[in-house]
Each structure stands twice: as structure tokens, then as C-alpha cells.
């Protein structure tokens, strides 16, 4: 039972160490989550004929200042939706809309001859320019006729999302994902199809579908990211279609579009880090206390085992036990004092009575030394 407990403790220590390593590895890697970005499109109009008619007074048109000139203004705004049932302490300050996009293009479908103003408006993020984040964008143009607008939004996602070429996407069943997610999906396919070489596990064998992806019958494991990069492209932008009709009052509520974006899950990483740190400090103290208790119990068990063996031997054969014990004590005493029946040689009389004692390896050497001393003394009586 004691050995089973020791083995169980060893397995538990190994499991705790492995889990701690997994947590540290998780914290070192980027943790992503999918959130919903809600984009609002709305517009306002000014100087339109129906507005001047409603007022009952004619407005003087000033071309230089733009007063009284029919015009409209498109607004593109957005905000990140909050998670349901989120604790107040886990909430972080909301990010501005411009931090989610890296490039916005607004295309106006109207006659360039009639409206010479630019019909394509672009906004590109420039990290070199220290521009504060924006809640949205506004485009103002002159005009009093209905027109269609196309808004193209290139998202800024962390980690970056790529479009997968159909040749690879049809095999893995994905169209867009992060580079890590695509490599992981390919690795799962390799494991599912058992494409690892049986002898050299670093070698990946290509099946009929992957042969066109790898460009060979087999590749090394470390070559997988390189092969995957060939089939990655920029993610498709988000395209929103909208219509502006200045001839009628604009809608009271904006039109909303929900877009899924990938972003760092800072809340989850913070919670895991907080829990792991607290658990590490508290667990270290608790484990130290338990280890001390285990060491004490182990010593107690060892002492109890020695006592039991001593008493059991005495109970089974008392006379033989006492004789053996006295002989052991006598040998120990002779060793400590350096004296005994053989005048300090610590050789017992019982040993001298056994013939096998004189067959030990040191006997021949002792005889040779003694015989040498005897012959030397005979040759030179003065030494004797």
C-alpha cells in the first residue's frame, strides 16, 4: 500500500508539472476570440429642393461657401458589441472603430461628367502619422439625385487572417483562418489520414490530395509552414452596399451590419494569468507543508518497519536471534575499539575455526609477507 501511495504521488507530481507547463505555454501564445463588430451606415442631406419647400422661404445659394447647395453626407460608424453576461471587472475600455480597419474605400456610382468631384474616397491607416483613433468616417458630396454606394472595408485582425486557396481549402474545409489555424488544420488532416512515416516520424507522406500541395511524394515536418504559405492570400474585404436618395427624407435609424472579427482575448489571458499566479503561490505553500508531513510519516513508517522486523525475528526464534544479535554487537564493539581476540586484528576465534576462512584472497599475500620476514631474519640474525 505504501508503494502504491509513492507511485501515485510520483504520477501526481508529474501531472502537476505538465499542467503548469501547458499553462505557461498557453500564456506565451496569442489567445484569440471571435467578436462581433457592428457597422452603421447612415446619411443626412442639406439644401435639397424639398427642404427649401418645407420651410416656405427660399434660401440663397452661395457656391463659394456651399450654403444652399444641395448636398449629402454619408457616415460610417462602428462599435464592438459587448459580450453577454460579462462581469463588470472583466470589461475593458471600448476600442475605436478605426482600430479595427486598416483600409476603407467608398465608391460612388454617379456620372463623373456631372459630378467632377472624386467618386472614390479612401482612408488608409498610417502608423507613422500619430492620428488618434476615430469612431467613424464621414464623406460629404454635392448632389440631389439618388445614387448607389459601395463601402469596402479591409479589417485589421490580430492575428492576421488569410484567405485559403481553394486547392487547399477544399481539403481542409476552411476558407479563411489564421496561419496557425491553417497549419493546425493540415496537421489534424495528416494525423487523421495517418500520413506520418512509420519509421521516421519527421517524414510526412502525401496522399492523392496532398501530392499537389506538397509538390512531392513526401516532405519533412518542418517544411509544412513553407508549403502552406504558398496557398495563402490576403483576406477578402467586407463589401457593404448602400443607397442614398436625397429626394426624400433620410431614414431615422441607420442600417446596421454585423461583422465577425478576430482579436486578442485579453480578458481570458488576464484571468488565466491571475489564477495561475495565485494558485502557484498558494499551491507552493500547501505542497511544502504536505511534503513535510509526508517526510515525517515516511520516517515514522521506516522506524515502525524496523521495529516490527526486530520483534518478529525475536518472536520466531528467540535463542538464535539473541545469539546473532550478541555476535553482531561483539563485532561492532571490536571494530570500534580496534581490539579483540586476535590482539587488535579484529579476527574472531569463530572465524579461525572455519577452514574456508583461510581460502580468502588475502591469505596468500599474508603468508608471502610473513615468509619473507622469516627468511630475512634468518639471513641476518642481527635483525632478529
N, C-alpha and C positions, 0 to 999 in steps of 0.2 A: 504494500500500500504506500509505504514511504517513497519507494522508487517511482511509483505511478505519479505521486504528487510532484516529485522533482522533474519528471518528464513533462508534466502538464505546465509547470512553472516555466520551463525552458521554451515550450511552444508559445506560451502567453507572452513572454518577453520578446520572442521573435515576431509575433503578430503586432505587438505594440510598436516595435521599431519599424516594421514595414509600413504600418498605417501612418506613423509620424513622417516617414519619408514621402509617402504619397501626398500627404497634406502639404508639405513643403514644396513638392514638385508642382502641385496644383496652384499654389500661390505664385510660383515663379512664372507660370504660363498665363497668357492673356485669357481672361474669362469673359465670354460674350453672352449677350442675351438679345432677344428679338423684341423690339418695342414698336409702338405704333406712332407714326408722325402724321398728324392731321394737317393738311394743307387747305387753306381757304382762298378762294378766288372771288373777288367782288369788284364792282366798278361804280363810279359816280360820273355824272355828266354836269356840264355847265354851259350857259349861253345857248342852249338849244331853242329852236323856234317855239316849241310847246311850252317851255318855261317862260319865255317872254310874253306869250299869250295869256298864261295863267295870272301873271302879275298885273296885267291890264295897262302896263306902261312899257313903252318902247325903250330899249337900252341902246345907248350909243356904242357903236363898235369902234374900238381902238386897236388897230392892228399892231402897233408897236408894243403896247402893254399887254395885249391879249384880252382885254376886257370886252365882253360882249361877243367874243368869237366862239362859235360852237366848238366844244372840246369834250373829252372824256379822260378819265384816269383809272387805270387798272391797278388793283392792289393784289399782291401775292404775299400771303402771310402763313405762318405755320407755328405749331406748338406740339410738344411731346405729351401724349396722354399719360396721366398718372396710372400707376398700377392699382388694381382693385385690392382693397383690404390691406393697404400698405401702412405700416406703422409710421407715426409722425417722426420718430427719431431716425428712421431709415430714409426719409425723404432728403433729397439733395436739391440745391437751387436749380430751377429750370434753365435749360440751355436755350440760347437764342436760335432762331430759325436758320440764320446764315451759317451757324457752326455745323449744320447737317448737310450742307450743299457745298460743292466746290466749283460748280459752273451752272449758270442759269441762262437760257436763251428764250426770248419771246419773239415769235414770228407773227407778223400782222399780214393777213391776206387782204390787201387792197391795192388799188391802181396806183403804181408809183408815179404815173404822169400827173394824176390829180393831186396826190399827196406826196410831194418830194421828200418829206421828212423820212428819216431812216425807218424802214419797216422791219428791221431786225435789231433787237436790243439784247446786249449780252452783259452778264456780270460774272467775272472770274475772280476767285479768291487769290489774293496775293499776300503771301505770308511776309514778304519783305516790307509791305506797307502796313503800318500799325493802325489798321482800321478796326474800330470797336465792333463787336457782333451786332447784328441787326435783327429786329423782329420780323422784317419783311421787306419787300421791294415794291416800288410804285413806278408805273410807266404812264406818262401823260402825253397825249397827242391831240391835234386838232381834227375835227371831223363831225359830221352829222348824219352819216349813213351807217347802216348795220355792217358788221364785219366779223370774220372768224379769227380766232387767236389760237395759236398753239404754243404751249409752255413746255419747254424741255428742261428737265431738272436732272443733273448729274449728282448723285449722292456722294457724300463723304462718309464712308463707313470704316470703322475700326474694329477688327482688322479688315483689310480691303477685300471686297467681294469681286470675284471674276466670273466671266461667262465661260461655260464649258463648251467646247466644240462638240457638235452632235456625234462625231465618231466615238468620242469617249463618253459623252453624256448619256447616250443610249445604252451603253454597257453598264454604267453606274446608276442610271436612273436619276440624274440630277442635271439641272440646267445652270444654276448659279450657286456658288458657295465660296467660302474662303479657301486659300491654298491648303491650309492644314486640313480642312474638312474634306477637300477633294482627295488628297493623298490618303487620308484615313479611310475614305470610301473605297479607294482602289485596293488598299491593304486588306480591308474586310472581304472584298471580292476574291483576292488571292487566297486568303485563308479558307473561304467558303468552297472554292474550287480545288483546294489542296494543290496549289501550284508550286509550293516550295520543294526544292530538290531534297530527296530523302537522305542523301549523304552530306552534301554541302548546303546547309540551311540558308546561307547567304545568297544562294543562286535561285532566281525566280524563273520558272519555266512558263513560256507563253502558250496559251491555248489558241484556238482558232480566232477568237475575237481580239485577244490582246496582241496577236502577232503583228497586226498592222499598227498598233500603238507603240509597241516596243521597237519595231523595225528589225527584230532578230528573234531567234527561237528561245533565247534565254538572256537575261541581264542580271547584273549584280544588284543586291538590295539597295545600295546607296545610289544607284542610278535612277531610281523611281522618280524622285522630285524633278530631275532634269527632263525625263520623258514627259511628265505631266505638264511642265511649263510650256511645252510646245503646243498644247491644246487649250491654253488659257488665253482669254482676251478680255478687253475692257467690258465691264458690266453694262448692259443695255440701260439707257437713261429712262427716266419716268416721263411719259408724254401725256399732258393734260390738254384737252380741247375745251375751248370756251367761246361763247358768242356774246358780243357787245351790240346792243341795239339802242342807240341814243335817241331814237324817235319816241320811245316810251319811257316812263319812269323805271329806274333800275329796281331789281328785287330788293326787298327789305333785308333778307338774310343771305349771307354768302353761300356759295356752293362749296361743300367740303369733300375732300378726297383723303382716304386713309392709305398710308404707305408704310410697309414694314421695313424697318432699318435695324441693322446690327450695330451694337455699341458695347463698350466695356461695361461689365456688370460690377461696378464699383461697390454697390451695396452688398452683394454676395461675398466679394473678396474681403470687404471690411469685416463682415460677420464671421467668416471663416478664420480670418487672422485674429480677431478678438477672442473667439472661442479657443483657438489653438494655443494662444499665448496664455490665457487664463488656465486652461486645462494643463498646459505644460508646467506652470509654476505650482499649481495645486497638486497635480499628479506627482511631481517630483518629491514634494514633501511627504505625500502619502506613501509613495513607493519606498522612500528611505525608511520611514517608520515600519512599514511591513517587512522590508529586508532585515532590519534589526531584529524584529520579532522572529522571523524565520531562522536567522542565525542562532538566536537563543534557543529556540525549540530544537534545532538540529543538534546543538551541543548537548542538550538535555537527553535527546534520543540516543546519541552516541554513548553518553555515560550510562544510560539505562541498559543499553545493549551489552556493554562491558560487564556491568554488574550482573545481568541475567546469565551471561556465559560463565562468569566466575561461579555463581551459586549453582548453576545447573551441573557443571563439572564436579563440583564438590558433592552434590546430592547423588549423582550417578555412581561414582567410585571414590568414596572419601579417602581410603587409605592410599590409593595410587595418586590421587590429587595432591594430598598433603606431601607425599614423598617427592613428587615432581616439583611442587612449589618450593620445598626446602632446598632441593638441588639448584633450582633456578636462583633462589636468594643467595645460596652459598657462592655460586659462580659470579654473581653480580658483586658480592662483597669482596671476593678475591681480586676481581678486576679493578675495583675502586682502590683497595689498599695496596695492590701490587705485590701481594704475598699470598702464600698458600702452601699446600702440602709439598710442593716442589721447590721451596725456598725462593719465592719471588717469580718463578717461571709460570705461575698460574696454570700448572698442569695438575689435574686431579688424579688421585690414586685410582679411581674407577676407570679413567681413560687408559692408564698404564696397564691395566689388566686385559685390555682388548687387543687382539693381535692386529686387527685392521688399522689400529692407531699408528703402527709402525710402518704401514704401507703408504702413508701420506707423502706428497711430493717433497716436503722439506726434510724428510728423514735422511735421504741420500746426501744432501748437501751438509746436513749437520754431522753425519758420520765422516765425510771427507774433511771437514774443518777440524773435527776432533782428532782424526788420524794424523793430519798434518801437524797439529800441535804436538802430538805424542812423538812423532819422528824427529821433529825439530829439537825437542827436549832431550832425546836420546843421543842425537849427534852432538849436542853442545850441553854437557852436564851442567855447565855454569848457569845456563838459563833455567834449568830445573830447580 
